[in-house]
Amino acid sequence: MLRHAIAPSRRYTKASHDVVRHPRLCSDAKILILYVQGLPEGEAGLALSEHARKLGIRGRAFQRLKE
């Protein structure tokens, strides 16, 4: 059965299938990409390490996702 859904007008982020299904991206990398993509324009200018720190991604996990 085909169902139609109306997307919410705000507070959601669309994700490309290329990002979601990418075989080399770990889950932390995908979360960080979607987090930064969903930020307002003024807040997206911080370094990735700052955004990762806000999400609780630190140390070796951050180094792995940058690869």
NUZARO-563784 format. One record per residue: residue number from 1; residue in one letter; x, y, z of N, C-alpha, C in turn. Coordinates in steps of 0.2 Angstrom, whole numbers, plus 5000, padded with zeros to 4 digits. Layout:
! NUZARO-563784
+-----+------+------+------+------+-------+-------+-------+------+------+------+
: pos : code : n.c1 : n.c2 : n.c3 : ca.c1 : ca.c2 : ca.c3 : c.c1 : c.c2 : c.c3 :
+-----+------+------+------+------+-------+-------+-------+------+------+------+
: NUM :    a :    X :    Y :    Z :     X :     Y :     Z :    X :    Y :    Z :
...
+-----+------+------+------+------+-------+-------+-------+------+------+------+
! end
This chain:
! NUZARO-563784
+-----+------+------+------+------+-------+-------+-------+------+------+------+
: pos : code : n.c1 : n.c2 : n.c3 : ca.c1 : ca.c2 : ca.c3 : c.c1 : c.c2 : c.c3 :
+-----+------+------+------+------+-------+-------+-------+------+------+------+
:   1 :    m : 5004 : 4994 : 5000 :  5000 :  5000 :  5000 : 5004 : 5006 : 5000 :
:   2 :    l : 5003 : 5011 : 4996 :  5007 :  5017 :  4995 : 5003 : 5022 : 5000 :
:   3 :    r : 5008 : 5025 : 5004 :  5005 :  5030 :  5009 : 5009 : 5037 : 5007 :
:   4 :    h : 5005 : 5042 : 5008 :  5008 :  5049 :  5007 : 5009 : 5052 : 5013 :
:   5 :    a : 5015 : 5055 : 5014 :  5016 :  5059 :  5020 : 5019 : 5066 : 5019 :
:   6 :    i : 5016 : 5070 : 5023 :  5018 :  5077 :  5022 : 5024 : 5079 : 5027 :
:   7 :    a : 5030 : 5081 : 5024 :  5035 :  5082 :  5029 : 5034 : 5088 : 5033 :
:   8 :    p : 5037 : 5088 : 5039 :  5036 :  5093 :  5044 : 5039 : 5100 : 5041 :
:   9 :    s : 5036 : 5105 : 5043 :  5038 :  5112 :  5040 : 5045 : 5114 : 5043 :
:  10 :    r : 5046 : 5112 : 5049 :  5053 :  5114 :  5052 : 5055 : 5109 : 5057 :
:  11 :    r : 5062 : 5110 : 5059 :  5065 :  5105 :  5064 : 5066 : 5098 : 5062 :
:  12 :    y : 5068 : 5098 : 5055 :  5070 :  5091 :  5053 : 5075 : 5092 : 5048 :
:  13 :    t : 5079 : 5087 : 5046 :  5084 :  5087 :  5041 : 5083 : 5082 : 5036 :
:  14 :    k : 5084 : 5083 : 5030 :  5084 :  5078 :  5025 : 5091 : 5075 : 5024 :
:  15 :    a : 5091 : 5069 : 5023 :  5098 :  5066 :  5022 : 5098 : 5062 : 5016 :
:  16 :    s : 5103 : 5063 : 5012 :  5104 :  5060 :  5006 : 5105 : 5052 : 5007 :
:  17 :    h : 5103 : 5048 : 5002 :  5104 :  5041 :  5003 : 5112 : 5040 : 5002 :
:  18 :    d : 5115 : 5044 : 4998 :  5122 :  5043 :  4997 : 5126 : 5043 : 5004 :
:  19 :    v : 5124 : 5048 : 5008 :  5127 :  5048 :  5015 : 5125 : 5043 : 5019 :
:  20 :    v : 5118 : 5041 : 5020 :  5116 :  5036 :  5024 : 5118 : 5029 : 5022 :
:  21 :    r : 5119 : 5028 : 5016 :  5121 :  5021 :  5014 : 5129 : 5020 : 5012 :
:  22 :    h : 5132 : 5026 : 5013 :  5140 :  5025 :  5012 : 5143 : 5020 : 5016 :
:  23 :    p : 5147 : 5015 : 5012 :  5150 :  5010 :  5016 : 5156 : 5012 : 5020 :
:  24 :    r : 5159 : 5017 : 5019 :  5165 :  5019 :  5023 : 5164 : 5024 : 5028 :
:  25 :    l : 5158 : 5027 : 5029 :  5156 :  5031 :  5034 : 5154 : 5027 : 5040 :
:  26 :    c : 5157 : 5029 : 5046 :  5154 :  5026 :  5052 : 5148 : 5030 : 5055 :
:  27 :    s : 5145 : 5027 : 5060 :  5139 :  5030 :  5062 : 5140 : 5037 : 5065 :
:  28 :    d : 5146 : 5038 : 5069 :  5148 :  5044 :  5071 : 5148 : 5049 : 5066 :
:  29 :    a : 5152 : 5048 : 5060 :  5153 :  5052 :  5055 : 5146 : 5054 : 5052 :
:  30 :    k : 5141 : 5050 : 5051 :  5135 :  5051 :  5048 : 5131 : 5056 : 5053 :
:  31 :    i : 5131 : 5055 : 5060 :  5128 :  5059 :  5064 : 5131 : 5066 : 5064 :
:  32 :    l : 5137 : 5067 : 5064 :  5140 :  5073 :  5063 : 5138 : 5077 : 5057 :
:  33 :    i : 5138 : 5073 : 5051 :  5136 :  5076 :  5045 : 5129 : 5079 : 5046 :
:  34 :    l : 5125 : 5075 : 5048 :  5118 :  5077 :  5049 : 5117 : 5083 : 5054 :
:  35 :    y : 5121 : 5082 : 5059 :  5120 :  5088 :  5064 : 5122 : 5094 : 5061 :
:  36 :    v : 5128 : 5095 : 5058 :  5130 :  5101 :  5055 : 5126 : 5103 : 5049 :
:  37 :    q : 5123 : 5099 : 5045 :  5119 :  5100 :  5040 : 5112 : 5104 : 5043 :
:  38 :    g : 5110 : 5102 : 5048 :  5104 :  5104 :  5051 : 5105 : 5111 : 5055 :
:  39 :    l : 5111 : 5113 : 5056 :  5112 :  5119 :  5060 : 5110 : 5125 : 5056 :
:  40 :    p : 5108 : 5131 : 5060 :  5106 :  5137 :  5056 : 5113 : 5140 : 5053 :
:  41 :    e : 5113 : 5144 : 5048 :  5119 :  5146 :  5045 : 5124 : 5149 : 5050 :
:  42 :    g : 5122 : 5153 : 5054 :  5126 :  5156 :  5059 : 5130 : 5152 : 5063 :
:  43 :    e : 5128 : 5146 : 5065 :  5131 :  5141 :  5070 : 5135 : 5136 : 5066 :
:  44 :    a : 5135 : 5135 : 5060 :  5138 :  5130 :  5056 : 5146 : 5132 : 5055 :
:  45 :    g : 5148 : 5138 : 5056 :  5155 :  5140 :  5055 : 5160 : 5138 : 5060 :
:  46 :    l : 5158 : 5134 : 5065 :  5163 :  5132 :  5070 : 5167 : 5126 : 5067 :
:  47 :    a : 5172 : 5124 : 5070 :  5176 :  5119 :  5068 : 5173 : 5112 : 5069 :
:  48 :    l : 5174 : 5107 : 5065 :  5171 :  5101 :  5066 : 5172 : 5098 : 5073 :
:  49 :    s : 5178 : 5099 : 5076 :  5180 :  5096 :  5082 : 5175 : 5099 : 5088 :
:  50 :    e : 5173 : 5106 : 5087 :  5168 :  5109 :  5092 : 5162 : 5106 : 5091 :
:  51 :    h : 5159 : 5104 : 5085 :  5153 :  5101 :  5084 : 5153 : 5094 : 5087 :
:  52 :    a : 5158 : 5090 : 5086 :  5159 :  5084 :  5088 : 5159 : 5084 : 5096 :
:  53 :    r : 5163 : 5088 : 5099 :  5163 :  5089 :  5106 : 5156 : 5090 : 5109 :
:  54 :    k : 5152 : 5094 : 5106 :  5145 :  5095 :  5108 : 5141 : 5088 : 5108 :
:  55 :    l : 5142 : 5084 : 5103 :  5139 :  5078 :  5102 : 5142 : 5072 : 5107 :
:  56 :    g : 5147 : 5074 : 5110 :  5150 :  5069 :  5114 : 5155 : 5064 : 5110 :
:  57 :    i : 5157 : 5066 : 5105 :  5162 :  5062 :  5101 : 5169 : 5065 : 5102 :
:  58 :    r : 5173 : 5061 : 5105 :  5180 :  5064 :  5107 : 5185 : 5059 : 5105 :
:  59 :    g : 5192 : 5061 : 5106 :  5197 :  5057 :  5105 : 5198 : 5053 : 5099 :
:  60 :    r : 5199 : 5046 : 5100 :  5200 :  5042 :  5094 : 5194 : 5041 : 5090 :
:  61 :    a : 5188 : 5042 : 5093 :  5182 :  5041 :  5089 : 5182 : 5047 : 5084 :
:  62 :    f : 5184 : 5053 : 5086 :  5184 :  5059 :  5082 : 5189 : 5058 : 5076 :
:  63 :    q : 5195 : 5055 : 5078 :  5200 :  5054 :  5073 : 5198 : 5049 : 5068 :
:  64 :    r : 5195 : 5044 : 5070 :  5192 :  5039 :  5065 : 5187 : 5042 : 5060 :
:  65 :    l : 5182 : 5046 : 5063 :  5177 :  5049 :  5058 : 5180 : 5054 : 5054 :
:  66 :    k : 5186 : 5057 : 5055 :  5189 :  5061 :  5050 : 5192 : 5057 : 5045 :
:  67 :    e : 5194 : 5051 : 5046 :  5197 :  5047 :  5040 : 5192 : 5046 : 5035 :
+-----+------+------+------+------+-------+-------+-------+------+------+------+
! end
